[in-house]
Amino acid sequence: MQTESMMHLSTEGIEEQYRLSNWVQYITNFVGKGPDPFKPAEVVHSQPIGKGGFEGNLESGSLGSLQLSRLRVSPHRFRRSLSAPTSFAATPILLVVQLNGVTCLKSSGAKEYLEPGSAFIFDTRNTFEISNDEYSDQLVVAIPRNSLSVANGFFNTLGHKLCNDHGLTKLLYGMLSESIFNYDSLNLDSKISLGQSVLQLLPNILDQGTVEDIEILGTSTDIITQAVKNYIEQHLDDPLLTIERIAEENNCSVRTIHRLFKHGEIGSVGHYIWDRRLRAAARTLIDPGFSHCSITDIAFSWGFSSSAHFSRRSENCLVISGQ
């Protein structure tokens, strides 16, 4: 069966002043994979970050209707907007898998950071900017909009971050990595089949709550954090309250819950829960209506396993809060 080889493009050997303009052409023509009528509406700007010269290497090949690329680039900023209204169907969906380095994606005043092992899927119909302050290595999959079966309004946000600890997501990463590294040894039917498998797998990942919805266009971290705190407050007396359960009930990942609390005054989500329980127990202790209850009874009623557990947590939280 006939096959095609992976395309390799590089800025090596190109004069420094022309490297970025060539790189922009590589990205526009191959990585974004928009239809030809769509390209004249694209306005693209790119600039290096830092004092070093720009370097970029691109590998790209098709998997049926998908375009799979690997980008290895030095620090730079890439911004894309549309100069004129364009057919909605013409703008592709991009899936980015970060292999090394950290990439920042910005759109509509919001931003998201991609760390090694994380992936992000987003709609390119909005103006967006991608930047990396360090060397970056990533896989990018361009997906024709009409090829991906998702609910209407699914991309009414900056995008969705795939939860990298989920089995289906790991399977997707493996398929993409094997495809890029073994591309030249695959025949055409195998490449088409892999593309179809990706298109079948992605909706399952997105439908099963294995994404972290990025907080823009109506949903902010403050709103999400408050919703999680409200849930915790309503279940403080439940000894079976766990971070996994909090994440499930609030339709997000455990990783998201940890991220929401890691910069808070109390620290981790676990410390936050015990701090709230201690405060609730303290209020109960001084409430005349509970004067007939022992410390052990009150400790049990707020999720502590014993009065000794209550005392240890009290000491720990006092140390953490600096009181």
C-alpha positions in Angstrom: 0.0 0.0 0.0 1.3 3.5 -1.0 2.4 5.7 1.9 3.8 9.2 2.4 6.9 10.2 4.4 6.9 12.6 7.3 7.6 16.1 6.2 10.6 17.8 8.0 11.0 21.5 8.0 13.6 23.6 9.9 14.8 27.1 10.2 18.4 25.8 10.3 20.4 27.2 7.5 18.0 30.2 7.0 19.3 33.7 7.7 18.3 34.9 11.1 16.2 37.8 9.8 14.0 35.4 7.7 13.6 32.6 10.2 10.4 33.8 11.9 8.7 34.6 8.7 9.5 31.2 7.3 8.3 29.6 10.6 5.0 31.5 10.3 4.5 30.0 6.8 5.2 26.5 8.1 2.6 26.9 10.9 0.0 28.5 8.6 0.4 26.0 5.8 0.8 22.8 7.7 0.1 22.9 11.4 -3.2 24.8 11.3 -4.4 22.9 8.3 -7.2 25.4 7.5 -8.8 25.2 4.0 -7.3 27.5 1.4 -10.2 30.0 1.3 -9.7 30.5 5.1 -6.0 31.4 4.9 -6.3 34.9 3.4 -8.3 36.0 6.5 -5.5 34.9 8.9 -3.3 37.6 10.5 -0.3 36.1 12.1 2.4 37.7 14.2 5.4 36.0 15.7 8.4 37.3 17.6 11.3 35.7 19.6 11.5 35.9 23.4 14.9 36.7 24.9 18.2 37.5 23.3 18.9 34.2 21.6 18.2 33.6 17.9 15.1 31.8 16.9 15.2 28.1 16.0 12.3 25.9 15.0 11.9 22.3 13.7 8.6 20.9 12.4 7.6 17.4 11.5 4.2 16.9 10.0 2.0 14.3 8.3 -1.6 13.4 7.8 -3.7 10.8 9.6 -6.6 10.7 7.3 -8.5 14.0 7.8 -6.2 14.9 10.7 -2.9 16.7 10.5 -0.4 15.6 13.1 2.7 17.8 13.7 5.6 17.9 16.2 7.0 21.4 17.0 10.3 21.9 18.6 10.9 25.6 19.1 13.1 28.1 21.0 11.3 30.8 23.1 8.9 32.8 21.0 5.4 34.2 20.8 2.8 33.3 18.1 -0.4 35.2 17.7 -3.2 34.5 15.2 -6.4 36.5 14.5 -8.9 36.8 11.6 -9.0 40.0 9.6 -12.5 39.3 8.2 -15.5 37.2 9.1 -14.9 33.6 8.0 -17.1 30.5 7.6 -17.5 29.0 11.0 -16.9 25.5 9.6 -13.5 26.6 8.1 -11.8 27.2 11.5 -10.2 24.0 12.7 -10.0 22.6 16.2 -6.5 22.2 17.6 -5.4 19.5 20.1 -2.0 20.4 21.7 0.0 17.8 23.7 3.0 19.2 25.6 6.0 16.9 25.6 8.7 19.2 27.1 8.8 22.8 28.3 5.9 25.0 29.3 3.5 26.7 26.9 1.1 29.5 27.7 -2.1 29.8 25.7 -4.1 33.1 25.8 -7.4 34.1 24.4 -10.2 36.5 25.3 -8.3 37.8 28.3 -7.8 34.3 29.8 -4.8 32.0 29.8 -3.8 28.5 30.5 -0.4 26.9 31.1 0.5 23.5 29.5 3.1 21.5 31.4 4.8 18.3 30.2 2.3 15.5 30.0 -0.7 17.8 29.7 -3.0 18.4 26.7 -5.4 21.1 25.6 -8.1 21.2 22.9 -9.4 24.5 21.7 -11.3 26.4 19.0 -9.3 28.5 16.6 -12.2 30.8 15.6 -11.1 33.2 18.3 -7.9 35.3 18.4 -5.3 33.3 20.3 -1.7 33.6 21.4 0.7 30.8 22.2 4.0 31.6 23.9 6.9 29.7 25.5 9.6 31.3 27.6 11.8 28.2 27.3 12.5 25.5 24.7 9.2 23.8 23.9 8.4 20.4 22.4 4.8 19.6 21.6 2.4 17.6 19.4 -0.3 19.4 17.6 -3.3 17.8 15.9 -5.5 19.9 13.5 -9.0 18.5 13.5 -11.6 19.6 10.9 -14.6 21.0 12.8 -17.1 18.8 11.1 -15.1 15.7 12.0 -15.4 16.0 15.8 -18.7 15.1 17.4 -19.3 17.3 20.4 -22.3 19.1 21.9 -23.3 22.5 20.6 -21.6 25.2 22.7 -18.9 22.9 23.9 -16.2 25.3 22.7 -17.8 28.5 24.1 -14.8 28.8 26.3 -11.1 29.1 25.7 -10.9 25.4 25.6 -10.7 22.2 27.6 -7.7 20.7 29.4 -7.6 17.0 29.2 -7.0 15.2 32.5 -3.7 13.4 32.0 -4.3 10.8 34.7 -7.3 9.2 32.9 -6.9 5.9 31.1 -8.5 7.1 27.8 -6.3 10.2 27.8 -3.2 8.1 28.3 -4.3 5.9 25.4 -4.7 9.0 23.2 -1.2 10.2 24.1 0.2 6.8 23.3 -1.5 6.7 19.9 -0.3 10.2 18.9 3.3 9.5 20.1 3.6 6.2 18.3 2.1 7.8 15.2 4.6 10.6 15.1 7.6 8.4 15.9 6.7 5.6 13.6 5.0 7.6 10.8 7.3 6.6 7.9 6.8 2.8 8.7 3.0 3.0 8.6 1.1 2.4 5.4 -1.7 4.7 4.2 -4.5 2.5 5.5 -2.9 2.4 9.0 -2.6 6.2 9.1 -6.2 6.6 8.1 -7.3 4.1 10.7 -5.3 5.9 13.4 -6.9 9.2 12.5 -10.4 7.6 12.7 -9.4 6.0 16.1 -8.4 9.5 17.4 -11.7 10.9 16.3 -13.7 8.1 18.0 -11.7 8.4 21.2 -11.8 12.1 21.7 -15.6 12.5 22.1 -15.5 9.7 24.8 -12.7 11.6 26.6 -14.6 14.8 26.4 -18.1 13.3 27.3 -16.9 11.4 30.3 -15.8 14.4 32.3 -12.1 13.9 31.8 -11.4 17.5 31.0 -10.8 20.6 33.0 -13.0 23.4 31.6 -10.9 26.5 31.4 -12.3 29.5 33.2 -13.3 32.2 30.7 -16.4 33.6 29.2 -18.5 33.4 32.3 -16.7 30.9 34.5 -13.8 32.1 36.6 -11.6 30.4 39.2 -13.3 32.4 41.9 -16.7 31.0 40.9 -15.4 27.5 40.7 -13.5 27.8 44.0 -16.6 29.2 45.8 -18.7 26.3 44.5 -16.2 23.8 45.8 -16.0 25.6 49.2 -19.8 25.6 49.4 -19.9 21.9 48.8 -17.2 21.3 51.5 -19.1 23.5 53.9 -22.3 21.4 53.4 -20.5 18.2 54.0 -18.1 19.1 56.8 -19.8 16.6 59.2 -19.3 13.7 56.8 -16.3 11.6 57.8 -16.3 10.1 54.2 -15.6 13.5 52.6 -12.7 13.0 50.3 -10.9 15.1 47.6 -12.0 12.5 45.0 -15.6 12.9 46.0 -15.4 16.7 46.0 -13.9 16.6 42.5 -16.6 14.2 41.2 -19.5 16.2 42.6 -18.2 19.4 41.1 -17.5 17.9 37.7 -13.7 18.5 37.7 -10.5 16.5 38.3 -8.6 16.0 41.5 -5.8 17.9 40.0 -8.1 20.9 39.5 -9.2 20.8 43.1 -5.5 20.9 44.3 -4.7 23.8 41.9 -7.6 25.9 43.3 -6.3 25.7 46.8 -2.6 25.6 46.4 -2.1 29.4 46.6 -4.7 29.9 49.4 -3.9 31.2 52.9 -4.6 27.8 54.4 -2.6 25.8 51.9 -3.8 22.5 50.5 -7.5 21.5 50.2 -7.0 18.9 53.0 -5.8 21.7 55.4 -8.7 23.8 54.3 -11.2 21.1 55.2 -9.7 20.5 58.6 -9.5 24.2 59.3 -13.2 24.5 58.5 -14.0 21.5 60.7 -12.0 22.9 63.6 -13.8 26.2 63.4 -17.2 24.5 63.3 -16.2 22.3 66.2 -15.0 25.4 68.2 -18.3 27.1 67.6 -20.2 24.1 68.8 -18.1 23.8 71.9 -19.1 27.3 73.1 -22.7 27.0 72.0 -24.8 26.7 75.2 -27.2 24.4 73.3 -24.5 21.7 73.1 -23.2 22.0 76.7 -24.5 18.5 77.4 -22.2 17.1 74.7 -18.7 15.9 75.4 -15.7 17.0 73.4 -15.5 13.5 71.9 -19.2 13.7 70.8 -18.6 17.1 69.2 -15.4 15.9 67.5 -17.2 12.9 66.0 -20.1 15.1 64.8 -17.6 17.1 62.7 -15.8 14.3 61.1 -12.9 13.7 63.6 -12.2 10.1 64.5 -11.6 10.8 68.2 -11.0 13.7 70.7 -7.3 12.9 70.4 -7.6 13.3 66.6 -9.4 16.6 67.2 -6.5 17.8 69.5 -3.8 16.8 67.1 -5.5 18.6 64.2 -6.0 21.7 66.4 -2.3 21.8 67.1 -1.3 21.2 63.5 -3.6 23.9 62.2 -2.4 26.4 64.7 1.2 25.8 63.6 0.2 26.1 59.9 -1.8 29.3 60.4 1.0 30.8 62.5 -1.4 31.4 65.5 
